[in-house]
Amino acid sequence: MNPETQEACWEGVSTGGEDISRRDFLKMSTTALLGSLLPTKLTNTLSNLEEEIGFEKETHEVNIDELPVYFRGIINGAMESRVNSAGVVEVCESNNEIDFAPVPVIQTAINKNYLYLAKANPHYRCKETKGIVFHSFGASQHLLDTYMPHRSAKEYVENGFAQATSAMFLVGDEKFDSRKDLINSVPSIVQCELPSPEGCLVHSAHARDVGWDLQNTLYLARMNHVCNEFDLPNDISVLQTLHKVGENSAPNRSTIGIEITGLNFDKKEDFPLPGKISSVLTLATALTKRYKISPAFNFLGHRELDYRKSDPGRRLTYLMKVLVGLTCLTKKDKVLNEIVFGPFIDKTKTNDDGVAKYFNFITTYFRESSDATEAEEYLSEIKYLELMATVFGKEFV
């Protein structure tokens, strides 16, 4: 993507007037849109929603060519993906199913050790995989030059993870190309952990156990609050169950870690470019389907589990939830649709209502778990109003 196109992707919503600031316009318009789309207590009927946003189809579908350029580019750049019987992610570089190729595997030392320990000790085996935790994988220029001078996938895993940490995947700037040496070049999508021969995931080392100190429960409180507003159970998210008394409090035994090269994703200038986001989406889609992970509740950022961390920033995790939702609507994948929108679908209403609830829920949580000004600025940057107008069939901007 050239600089002009990239800048266009980040261009905010025009107010069309001089008497109101863009930020104030966005706040008022977003509040009106989301309020009419779905009130937090979910008391509107579908007929109310149709009056506001003009639903016309029983089964919601979105033409990818009608999406804002930023989202369209990322989704088009993502490849078909799956997890094979050995637990390795495969991607398809064409429209031909026979062209699936496995991503490179560079095992961490910790994964090798835990696989060995898991043979005799069930403590190291994961009973259930509930979520995905996104991380940013960065280091100072000095450390990069010392331990990863070529910035290769092999250096990132063997020297970057070293002996202290381990995540299941690493995503870098390079586009996946099975014809290249994907181990000794800049990373694309790399698998760093393998399951046991029986297909069972084993203990990882990408996040510390959750604690009960006040700072570490802030995101839990926000998730509980939003779930309550949407009349959802207080144990629907792995964030909630990890804090539950008597339950497993170790994210390393119930979540998959994805490290994304880079730092400080909350800054616009440091945010991953669309190509890298496409790779993350390729990976997240395969994992969502294989392990039946609900993005709305169980796509988490490292900072939501550990207050000492700032990665990967609030924006990245929210964006992935939006992108997986859009992927459902544009790819017409019934399995993915059920996983993503299923928790929000009321059998007495149409699927469109569930789609609306999904986007309203993830945006409400994003706003409540972020600085208010930063959240509104990001929604402006990604043209959220224009996106919702496209998804729900009526112009709002």
N, C-alpha and C positions, 0 to 999 in steps of 0.2 A: 504494500500500500504506500503510495507516494505521500510526501508531507502534506500536500494540499488536501488529498482525500482524507488522510488521517485527521487533519484539523477539522474537516467538515464533520467527521464522526463525533467530535467532541463539542461541536458548536451548540450553544444553548438554545432555548426556546425564545423566539422573538415575541415581545409583548405587543408589538404593533401600535404603541402609543408612547407619549413622552411623560404622562402624568403619573405613571406608576413604575416602580423599579422592577427589573426582571425577577428578582428574588421574591418580592411581595406578590407579584403576579403568579409565580409558581406556587407559593404557599396557598394562596386563595384557590387557585385552579385545582391543585392536587387535592386539597381538602374537599372541594366540591365534588370532584370526580370520584374519589375513593368513598366519600360519604354516600354518593348516589349509587355507586357501583355496588357497595355492600357495607352497610353500617356494621360497626363492630359487634353488636349483639345479634347480627344476622336476623333481623325481624322483617326485612322487606321480602315480599313475595317475588316470584319470577316476573309477574306482570309489571310490578313496579320497576324492576330492572330493565325490562323490555322498553318501557316508556322512556327511560333515561338513556340507554345505550343502544337500543335498537337491535336486539338479538333477532336473527332471521333463520338460524339453522338449528335443527335439533341436536346434531353432533357438530361441535365446534371445530372448524378447520381454518387455517390461516395460510394464505399464499405467501411463500417466503419472499417473492419478488416485491411484495408490498411493504415489507418491514423496513424500518429506517436502515440506512446504509451500514451503520456500525454493527447492528445485530445480524443483518443479512450476510455481511462479510464473514463474521465469526462462525455462524452456523454452516455456511457453504464451505468454509475452510476445515471444519471438523470432518473426520473420516468415520465410516462405519466401523464399529468395534465390538468385541466380544471377549469373554473369558473362556479359554478352552478347558478341557477336562483336567489338564495338569495345573490349572490355576494361573496360567500365564495369559496376559492380555494380548490379543491379536487385533490388528487393524487392516482394513481393506483400502488399498490405494486406488481402486477403480470401482466401477459398478458391477464387476464380476465377482461372484462369491468365492471363486477358486483363488482369488488373489489375496486372501487373508494371509498376513505374515506376522509372526510373533515379534513383540518389541524386544530389544536387547535385555538380557538379564545379567546384572552384576550384583551378586549377593553381598550383603554387608556381613561383617564378621559376627555381629550380634545374631543375625538371622541363622547363620550356620550353627552357632552355639545353641540357640533355642530349639532348633530342629532336632539337634542331638539330645538335648535335655527332655524334650517332649516325648521321646520314645518311651521313657520310663516314668515320667512325672506328668500327670494330667493337668497340673497347675499351669503348665506352659502352653496348653492347648486352648484356643478360643472357642467357647461354646456357641457363641452367636455374634455375627458381625452386624452391628447396628448403624454405624455412621461413618462418615468421611471427615477427616480433619485436615484443613488446608494450612500449610505453612509457607513462609518465604524462607529461602535458603540463601543467605547472604554472608559476606565476610568483608573485612577491611581489605583495601588494596594490597597491603603488605602480606596478609595471609593468602590472598588469591595468588599473588606472584610467587610466594614461597611454596605453597602446597598444591596449587592448581595452575601452574604456569601456562599450560596449553588449554585450560578451561575444558578439558575433555570429560566425557561422562565417567570414564574410569577413575580419573583424578577426583572428581566430585564425590564419588561413592567411597573409594578406598582411602582418600586422604581427608575429605570433608566430613563424612560421617565418622571416620576413624573408629575408635572403640567405644565411644560414649553414646552415640545415638543411632537410630535406625528407623527409616520409614519405608513403606512398601513401594513407593514410586517417587521418581524424580522427573520433573518436567523442565526443559530448557528452551532456548530460543530457536533451535534448529527444527525444521519440518521433517517429519518422519519420512525416510526414504530407504527402503530395504536394500537398495543397491549400494548404499554407502557403508563405510566402516563406522557403525553407530556406537561403538565402544570407545574408540580412540579419537572421536571427533566431538564437537560441541553437542551436549545432550539434546535429544528431542523428547521422547517418552522412554524412560528406563524403569524396568522393574528391579527393585533392590531386595525384595523378600519373596521367598517361595513358600507355599503351603507344604504340609507333610505329604508323603506319597498317597495317603488316603484322602487328600484334598482338604484337610483341616488347617485353617490358619493358626499360626502360633504367635506367642507373645512378641510384641514389637517394643520399640523404645523411642517413640516420637513425642510423648507427653507425660508429665508426671501425674501421679494420682491426684484427684481433685481434693481440695481441702474445705474445711468448714469456716475458715476465717471470713469476715464480712466481705472483704474485697473480692474473694474468690466466688462469692455467691451472687454478685450483682447481675450477671447475665442470667443466672438461674431465676432470679426474681423477675426479670423482664420477660423471660419465656413463660413463666407461670402466669404473669399478668395478662399477656396477650392470649395465651390459651384460654384463660378464664373469660376474657372478653368475647372469644369466639366459641364459647361453650364446648371446649375440647378437654379431654382428660389431662390430669396433671402428671401423667407418666408416659406421654406420647413421644417425648423427645429423649434421646440418649443423654442429653444435658440434664434432664430431670432424674432419670434413673441412676445416673452416676452419683448423684447426691443423696439418693434415697437410703435411709438407714437399713442396714442388713443386706444391701445389694452391692454388687461389684463396683468399686470406685476407681478402677484402673482403666483409663481410656485405651491403654496398650493391649487390653484383652478384649475390647469390643468395638474398636474403630480402626479404620485404615488411614494411615498418614500419607499425604501427598506433599512433597516438598517442591516448591516452584522457585527457580533461581531468581534472585533479585532481592531488593530491600525496600521497605517503606512504601508499600503499595497504596497507602492513603494519600500520597502525593500524586497529583495528575501527571507530572513529568516522569515519575518513576513507575507508573502503573504499567503492567505488562502490555505489549503491543498485541493487536488482534490475532496474529499468527500463533503466539504462545497461548493465548486464551483458547484458541481453537483446539490446541493439543490437550489442554486441561479438560475441555468439554468432551473431546474424544474419549479420554480416560474416564471421566466422571460418569458418562452415559453407560459405558460397559459395566462399571462397578455397580451403578444403581440397579441395572437390570439383573446382574448376577446375584447380588446379595439383597435385593429388594429393599433398598435404602430410600427412605422418604426425604427428598431434598429439603422440603419446607422445615422439617423438624431436626433432621440429622445431617445436614451439611453444616459443619461448624468451623470456625476459625480457631487457631491455637489460643488466641487471647480469650476466647469464651471459656476455656478450660483452665487457664493459668493466667492470673492477673499480672504476673511479672512479665509476660510476653506482650508484644504489640503486633506480632505477625498473624495473618498476612494483611491486616487492615480490614476494616468493616466492609469496604466496597467490594473486594474480590469475592468474598463468600456470598454476598447478596447477588452480585452479578451472575454467579454460577447457578443460583436458584432460578433467576429469571431465564437464563439461557436454556436450562434443562426443560423448563416449562414451555418455552417457545419451540424447542426441538420436538416436544410431544405434538404440538399443534401443527407443525409443518411437515413432519415425517410420517404422521398417521400410524404410529407404532402402538398397537393396542396394549401390549404388555407394559411398555413404558408409561402409557397414559394411565393405566390402572394403578401403578406404583406411585406416580407423581400426584395425580388428581384424586385418586380413590378415597383418601381420608377426608376429602372435602365434599364428596358427592352425597347428597341426600336422595334416597330412592324415591322420595315423593316429588322431586324436582328434576329438571333436566341436567345433563352433563355440563351445559354452559354455566349453570349456577356454581358448580364445583370449580370450574376454571376461574371464575371471578373470585371465589373465596380464596383460592390458592394465591393469586397475585395480590389480593388485598392483605392476606395474612403475612406473606413474606415482606411486603413493603411496610406494614405496620410494625413488625418486629425490627426491621432495619432502622426505622425512624426512632423507635423507642430505645434501641440499644446503641444509638449513635448521638453525637453532638447534633443538635437540631439544625444549626446553620449548615454544617458539613453535609448532612443528609440531604437537605433541600438543594444544595449546590450540585451534589452528585446526580440527583434525579433530573436536574436541569441539564447537566452535561450529557447524559445518555438519552435525552429527549424522551423522558418517561411518559409525558402526556401524549406525545405523538405516537409512541408505541402502544399505549392503551387504546388510543383512538383506532389504530390499525387492527388490534386484536378484537375489539368489541364493536367495530363497524360504524362509528360515528365520529366526525371531526370535532376535536376539542380545541385545536390550536390553529 
